[in-house]
Amino acid sequence: MEKPAGRREWLGLAVLVLPTLLVAMDMTSLFLALPQLSADLGASGTEQLWITDSYGFVVAGFVITMGTLGDRIGRRRLLLAGGGAFGVLSVVAAFSTSPEMLIVVRGALGVAGATLMPSTLALITNMFPDGRQRGKAISIWATCQFAGGAAGPVFAGFLLQHFTWGSVFLVAVPAVVVLLAAGPFLLPEFRAPASGRLDLPGVVLSLTAVLLVVFGLKQLATGSLVLPAAAIAAGTLLGIVFARRQLTTASPLLDLRLFRNRPFTAVLVALVFAGVAMAGVGLLVTQYLQSVLGYSPLVSALLFAPMGLGVAAGTMTAPSLTRFLTPATAIAGGLAVSAAGSLLLCLGHGLVPVVAGITVLTLGTGPLFALGIGLVVGSVPPERAGSAASMADTGNYLGGSLGLALIGLTASAVYHGVFPAGTTLAVDVTQAGVAEQAKEAFTDALNVTGVIAAVLFAGLALLVTSMRRTEAVVPEPAAVGR
């Protein structure tokens, strides 16, 4: 039997949730600041999308590399280095003077952010070898991630009432200071004993493949098809080359053989598409509250908070569901609840269906994040925990960024289809003659987003039910590494 974790480990967990809060707050607070910074910097609709999702796409491109790098050079070392860089870049972002500068800095923040999440999850596996305690720790970690997502807009709303939009980036700085001060004393160092060399060609292939696909998706907004199709095809081809290399190299960045495990694969697919739905809904709802319903940034933040609090409540209560249900049943049932919440966003317009919809939607995702991530990390030996954690993070971030891009573009298409004379919502609602038309068109876009999210969650619920047939042969996370 593994030795239970002591006081130092639980204090270390408190330090580890700081990077989690950092990343979540950085993403959601930017949603609320988007109208103000867009007007101040003169950002176009396409530049607004780049500002919001460049961070997540870069994280998705680098997180596999960083997870494996942490296994090789030391997980605590990488976490502290990435946290320090994140703090410095947050200050630079706060004082950006153009959309192009902010896009570049957000990309650099993505590189730093890619070091944080896989390092925290991997260190949890080191600090909590007891399976029951590790499950509780991961549940707390996931809860704090989404509580941070809820707190981000609240802090941002308060800041935007008194300061410029750049202040929302400075929220990260105090958390970085605490991490750098306490981390060396409370967090253990871990380095895989025989990790081999870092696969640099694999790093280049994975990053290039992701960026090409991202570029192609973004260029779809311009109306041209030739260049986007070529970029997506080239990125897909490089992704295939990367996958073949990972199956043959002695020290792969990504152990693709893990995908033979059906529950492992189902959870990763669910993380991607749940991220698509949640990010797309979040982007539309924050703009709806401010530009359509006319609430101030602070009030909008408070009204948006149930989206993060719903996930936090779902993740915190998820472990207790396994007393009565299998993990697959709990996850699938939660996703079905999320589909029902998404449909509430289609019921006309107004504050009540929107707030009720995002609350129910996110509450249902709790079991996926708490139990699913625990399953992914618990499916590998401790020395590969960084790599496994990076897969979960890649799915999460890639899904979120795809949601911002694809659902954002879909909503934009609906908006301009209903209101052809419109430019962007932030501009159109300030024009006396067309403001009401703009609000009605954006409401239609929000309704369509609700339908898309409902279809995604319902499909994921069906996918996860296939886990039931194979759960009996999957080792429980508590037994891994013993």
C-alpha positions in Angstrom: 0.0 0.0 0.0 1.3 3.4 -1.0 2.2 5.9 1.8 -0.5 8.6 2.1 0.5 12.1 1.2 1.3 14.5 4.1 0.9 18.1 4.9 3.7 19.2 2.6 2.1 17.5 -0.4 -1.3 19.2 0.2 0.4 22.6 0.6 2.3 21.8 -2.7 -1.1 21.1 -4.3 -2.2 24.6 -3.3 0.9 26.0 -5.1 0.2 23.8 -8.2 -3.3 25.1 -8.6 -1.9 28.6 -9.1 -0.7 27.9 -12.7 -4.1 26.3 -13.3 -5.9 29.5 -12.2 -3.4 31.6 -14.2 -4.2 29.9 -17.5 -8.0 29.8 -16.9 -8.2 33.4 -15.8 -6.1 34.6 -18.7 -8.5 33.0 -21.3 -11.8 34.0 -19.8 -10.9 37.5 -18.7 -9.8 38.3 -22.3 -13.4 37.5 -23.5 -14.7 40.3 -21.4 -12.0 42.8 -22.4 -12.4 42.0 -26.1 -14.9 44.8 -26.9 -12.8 47.5 -25.2 -9.4 46.4 -26.5 -10.9 46.0 -30.0 -12.1 49.6 -30.0 -8.9 50.9 -28.5 -6.5 49.1 -30.8 -8.7 49.2 -33.8 -8.8 45.4 -34.2 -10.7 44.0 -37.2 -13.0 41.0 -36.8 -10.3 38.6 -38.0 -7.7 40.2 -35.7 -10.1 39.8 -32.8 -10.3 36.1 -33.5 -6.5 35.9 -33.7 -6.1 37.8 -30.4 -8.5 35.4 -28.6 -7.3 32.1 -30.0 -3.7 32.5 -30.9 -2.8 31.6 -27.3 -4.7 28.4 -27.3 -3.5 27.2 -30.7 0.2 27.8 -29.7 -0.4 25.9 -26.4 -1.9 23.1 -28.4 1.2 23.1 -30.7 3.7 23.1 -27.9 2.1 21.2 -25.0 3.2 17.7 -26.2 6.8 18.9 -26.5 6.7 20.6 -23.1 5.1 17.5 -21.4 7.9 15.3 -22.7 10.5 17.9 -22.0 9.4 18.1 -18.4 9.9 14.3 -18.1 13.5 14.8 -19.3 14.8 18.0 -17.7 12.7 18.0 -14.6 9.0 18.8 -14.1 9.5 21.4 -11.3 12.3 23.1 -13.3 10.1 23.5 -16.4 7.1 24.6 -14.3 9.0 27.4 -12.6 10.7 28.6 -15.8 7.4 28.6 -17.7 5.7 30.4 -14.8 8.3 33.1 -14.7 8.1 33.7 -18.5 4.3 33.8 -18.3 4.5 36.6 -15.7 6.9 38.7 -17.7 4.9 38.3 -21.0 1.7 39.2 -19.2 3.2 42.6 -18.3 4.2 43.0 -22.0 0.7 42.1 -23.2 -0.8 44.7 -20.8 1.0 47.5 -22.6 0.5 46.3 -26.2 0.1 49.2 -28.7 -1.3 47.4 -31.7 -3.4 44.3 -32.6 -0.3 42.8 -34.2 1.8 43.2 -31.1 -0.9 41.7 -28.9 -1.3 38.7 -31.2 2.5 38.1 -31.1 2.7 38.4 -27.3 -0.4 36.1 -26.9 1.4 33.5 -29.0 4.5 33.8 -26.8 2.3 33.5 -23.8 1.0 30.2 -25.4 4.6 28.8 -25.4 5.0 29.7 -21.7 1.5 28.4 -20.9 2.3 25.1 -22.6 4.8 24.4 -19.8 2.3 24.8 -17.0 -0.6 22.4 -17.3 1.3 19.1 -18.1 3.9 19.9 -15.4 1.2 20.4 -12.7 -0.7 17.2 -13.6 2.5 15.1 -13.8 3.8 16.5 -10.4 0.4 15.5 -8.9 1.1 11.9 -9.9 4.5 12.1 -8.1 3.2 13.8 -4.9 0.1 11.5 -4.5 1.0 7.9 -5.3 -2.1 6.6 -3.4 -4.8 6.2 -6.0 -7.7 7.6 -3.8 -5.7 10.7 -2.8 -4.5 11.2 -6.4 -8.1 11.1 -7.6 -9.1 13.7 -5.0 -6.1 15.9 -5.9 -7.0 15.8 -9.6 -10.6 16.7 -8.8 -9.4 19.7 -6.8 -7.0 20.7 -9.6 -9.8 20.5 -12.2 -12.2 22.4 -9.8 -9.7 25.2 -9.4 -9.1 25.4 -13.2 -12.8 26.1 -13.8 -13.2 28.2 -10.7 -10.4 30.3 -12.2 -12.4 30.5 -15.4 -15.3 31.9 -13.4 -13.2 34.3 -11.3 -11.3 35.6 -14.3 -14.3 37.6 -15.7 -15.2 38.9 -12.2 -11.7 40.3 -11.6 -11.6 41.5 -15.2 -15.0 43.2 -14.9 -13.9 45.0 -11.7 -10.6 46.1 -13.4 -12.3 47.2 -16.5 -14.6 49.5 -14.5 -11.6 51.3 -13.1 -8.6 50.7 -15.4 -7.8 50.1 -19.1 -8.2 46.7 -20.8 -4.4 46.0 -20.2 -5.1 45.5 -16.5 -6.7 42.1 -17.2 -3.3 40.6 -18.1 -1.7 41.8 -14.8 -3.9 39.5 -12.7 -1.4 36.7 -13.5 1.6 38.5 -11.9 0.8 37.9 -8.2 0.1 34.2 -8.8 3.5 33.9 -10.6 5.3 35.5 -7.7 3.8 33.1 -5.2 4.6 30.1 -7.5 8.2 31.2 -7.9 8.7 31.9 -4.1 7.0 28.7 -2.7 7.5 26.2 -5.5 11.2 25.3 -4.8 10.3 24.5 -1.2 7.0 22.6 -1.5 7.3 20.9 -4.9 9.4 17.8 -5.6 11.6 17.5 -8.6 11.1 14.5 -10.9 13.0 13.5 -14.0 12.4 10.2 -15.9 15.4 7.9 -15.3 15.9 6.8 -18.9 14.0 9.2 -21.0 16.3 9.3 -24.1 16.8 12.3 -26.4 14.2 14.8 -27.2 12.8 14.1 -30.7 13.6 17.5 -32.3 12.3 16.5 -35.8 9.1 15.4 -34.1 8.8 18.8 -32.4 9.2 20.6 -35.7 6.7 18.3 -37.5 4.0 18.5 -34.8 4.3 22.3 -34.5 4.4 22.9 -38.2 1.4 20.6 -38.8 -0.7 22.4 -36.1 0.2 25.9 -37.4 -0.6 25.0 -41.0 -4.0 23.7 -40.1 -4.6 26.7 -37.9 -3.6 29.1 -40.7 -5.9 27.3 -43.1 -8.9 27.5 -40.7 -8.3 31.2 -40.1 -8.1 31.9 -43.8 -11.5 30.4 -44.4 -12.8 33.7 -43.0 -11.5 35.6 -46.0 -13.8 33.8 -48.4 -11.0 32.2 -50.5 -10.8 28.4 -50.6 -7.6 27.6 -52.5 -5.1 28.8 -49.9 -6.9 27.5 -46.8 -7.5 24.1 -48.5 -3.8 23.9 -49.4 -2.7 24.8 -45.9 -5.0 22.3 -44.2 -3.9 19.6 -46.6 -0.2 20.3 -46.0 -0.8 20.3 -42.2 -2.7 17.0 -42.4 0.1 15.4 -44.4 2.8 16.6 -41.9 0.6 15.3 -39.1 0.6 11.8 -40.8 4.3 12.0 -41.2 4.6 12.9 -37.5 2.4 10.0 -36.5 4.4 7.5 -38.5 7.6 8.8 -36.9 6.2 8.4 -33.4 5.5 4.8 -34.1 9.1 4.1 -35.2 11.4 6.3 -33.1 13.0 5.0 -30.0 12.0 8.1 -27.9 8.6 9.4 -29.2 7.1 12.6 -28.1 3.7 11.0 -28.2 3.1 7.4 -27.4 0.4 6.7 -30.0 0.0 3.1 -28.8 -2.0 4.5 -25.9 -4.8 5.1 -28.4 -5.4 1.4 -28.6 -7.0 1.8 -25.2 -10.7 2.6 -26.2 -11.6 4.6 -23.0 -8.4 6.6 -23.3 -9.2 7.5 -26.9 -12.9 8.2 -26.1 -11.9 10.6 -23.3 -9.5 12.5 -25.4 -12.0 12.9 -28.3 -14.6 14.1 -25.7 -12.1 16.6 -24.3 -11.5 18.1 -27.8 -15.2 18.5 -28.8 -16.4 19.5 -25.3 -13.7 22.2 -25.6 -15.1 23.3 -29.0 -18.6 23.6 -27.6 -17.7 25.4 -24.4 -15.3 27.9 -25.9 -17.7 28.8 -28.7 -20.6 29.3 -26.3 -18.4 31.3 -23.9 -17.3 33.6 -26.7 -20.8 34.3 -27.9 -22.4 34.7 -24.4 -19.9 37.2 -23.1 -20.5 39.4 -26.2 -24.3 38.9 -25.9 -24.4 40.1 -22.3 -22.4 43.3 -23.0 -23.4 44.3 -26.6 -26.9 42.9 -26.9 -28.3 43.1 -23.4 -26.2 46.2 -22.5 -24.7 45.1 -19.2 -21.5 46.7 -17.9 -18.3 44.6 -18.0 -18.5 44.0 -14.2 -22.2 42.9 -14.2 -21.5 40.8 -17.3 -18.7 39.0 -15.5 -21.0 38.2 -12.5 -23.7 36.9 -14.9 -21.1 34.8 -16.8 -19.6 33.4 -13.6 -22.1 30.4 -13.5 -20.3 29.0 -16.6 -17.1 28.4 -14.6 -18.8 27.7 -11.3 -21.0 25.0 -13.0 -17.9 23.1 -14.1 -16.3 23.6 -10.7 -19.3 22.1 -9.0 -19.5 19.3 -11.5 -15.8 18.3 -11.1 -15.9 18.5 -7.3 -19.0 16.2 -7.0 -17.9 13.8 -9.8 -15.8 11.5 -7.6 -18.8 10.8 -5.4 -20.8 9.6 -8.4 -18.4 6.6 -8.9 -19.9 5.1 -5.7 -23.1 4.5 -7.6 -22.1 4.6 -11.3 -19.2 3.5 -13.5 -17.0 6.3 -14.7 -18.2 5.9 -18.3 -21.9 6.1 -17.1 -21.1 9.2 -15.0 -19.3 10.9 -17.9 -21.9 10.0 -20.5 -24.8 11.1 -18.3 -23.1 14.4 -17.6 -22.6 15.0 -21.3 -26.3 14.4 -21.9 -27.1 17.0 -19.3 -24.7 19.4 -21.1 -26.7 18.8 -24.3 -29.9 19.7 -22.5 -28.3 22.9 -21.2 -27.2 23.8 -24.7 -30.7 23.6 -26.0 -31.7 26.3 -23.5 -29.6 28.7 -25.5 -32.0 28.2 -28.4 -35.1 29.3 -26.5 -35.5 32.8 -28.0 -33.5 35.5 -26.2 -33.1 37.1 -22.8 -31.0 36.8 -19.7 -32.7 33.8 -18.0 -32.4 31.1 -20.7 -28.8 32.2 -21.4 -27.6 32.0 -17.7 -29.6 28.8 -17.1 -28.2 27.3 -20.3 -24.5 27.9 -19.5 -25.0 26.7 -15.9 -26.6 23.4 -16.9 -24.2 23.0 -19.8 -21.1 23.3 -17.7 -22.4 21.4 -14.7 -22.7 18.3 -17.0 -19.1 18.5 -18.1 -17.7 18.0 -14.6 -17.4 14.2 -14.7 -15.6 14.4 -18.0 -12.9 16.7 -16.6 -12.6 15.1 -13.2 -12.9 11.4 -14.0 -11.7 11.6 -17.6 -8.4 13.4 -17.0 -7.7 11.1 -14.0 -8.2 8.1 -16.4 -5.8 9.5 -18.9 -3.0 10.3 -16.4 -3.6 7.1 -14.5 -3.2 5.0 -17.7 0.6 5.3 -17.8 3.5 4.6 -15.5 4.7 7.7 -13.4 7.7 8.3 -15.7 5.4 8.9 -18.6 2.9 11.1 -16.7 4.1 14.3 -18.3 3.5 12.9 -21.8 0.1 11.6 -20.9 -0.9 14.9 -19.3 0.2 16.7 -22.4 -2.3 14.6 -24.4 -5.1 15.7 -22.2 -4.0 19.3 -22.3 -3.6 19.2 -26.1 -7.2 17.9 -26.5 -8.5 20.6 -24.1 -6.7 23.5 -25.6 -7.0 22.4 -29.2 -10.7 22.0 -28.7 -11.1 25.4 -27.1 -9.1 27.1 -29.8 -11.1 25.3 -32.5 -14.3 26.4 -30.8 -13.2 30.0 -30.9 -12.2 29.8 -34.5 -14.9 27.5 -36.1 -17.9 28.5 -34.0 -16.7 32.1 -34.1 -16.6 32.0 -37.9 -20.0 30.2 -38.0 -21.6 32.8 -35.7 -20.0 35.5 -37.9 -21.5 33.9 -41.0 -25.0 33.7 -39.4 -24.7 37.3 -38.2 -23.8 38.7 -41.7 -26.3 36.4 -43.3 -29.1 37.9 -41.2 -27.6 41.4 -41.3 -25.6 41.8 -44.5 -24.9 45.5 -43.9 -23.2 44.7 -40.6 -19.5 45.0 -39.8 -18.8 43.8 -36.3 -21.2 43.7 -33.3 -19.1 46.1 -31.2 -19.3 48.7 -33.9 -22.9 48.1 -35.2 -24.6 48.4 -31.7 -23.2 51.9 -31.5 -25.0 53.0 -34.7 -28.5 54.4 -33.9 -30.1 53.3 -37.2 -28.9 49.7 -37.2 -28.4 48.7 -33.5 -31.6 46.7 -33.1 -30.9 44.8 -36.3 -27.4 44.0 -35.1 -28.8 42.7 -31.8 -31.4 40.5 -33.4 -28.8 39.1 -35.9 -26.4 38.3 -33.0 -29.2 36.6 -31.0 -29.8 34.3 -34.0 -26.1 33.5 -34.1 -26.2 32.6 -30.4 -29.2 30.3 -31.0 -27.4 28.5 -33.8 -24.4 28.1 -31.5 -26.7 26.4 -28.9 -27.8 23.9 -31.5 -24.2 23.1 -32.5 -23.2 22.6 -28.9 -26.2 20.3 -28.2 -25.4 18.1 -31.2 -21.7 17.9 -30.1 -22.6 16.9 -26.5 -25.2 14.4 -27.5 -22.7 12.7 -29.9 -20.0 12.6 -27.2 -22.5 11.0 -24.8 -23.1 8.2 -27.3 -19.3 7.9 -27.9 -18.5 7.6 -24.2 -21.1 4.9 -23.7 -18.8 2.6 -25.7 -16.3 2.7 -22.8 -18.6 0.5 -20.8 -17.7 -2.5 -22.9 -14.0 -2.2 -22.2 -13.8 -0.6 -18.7 -13.3 -4.0 -17.1 -10.0 -4.4 -18.8 -8.7 -0.9 -18.1 -6.5 -0.6 -14.9 -8.0 1.7 -12.3 -5.9 4.8 -11.7 -5.3 3.7 -8.2 -3.4 0.6 -9.3 -1.1 2.3 -11.8 2.5 2.5 -10.8 2.3 0.3 -7.8 
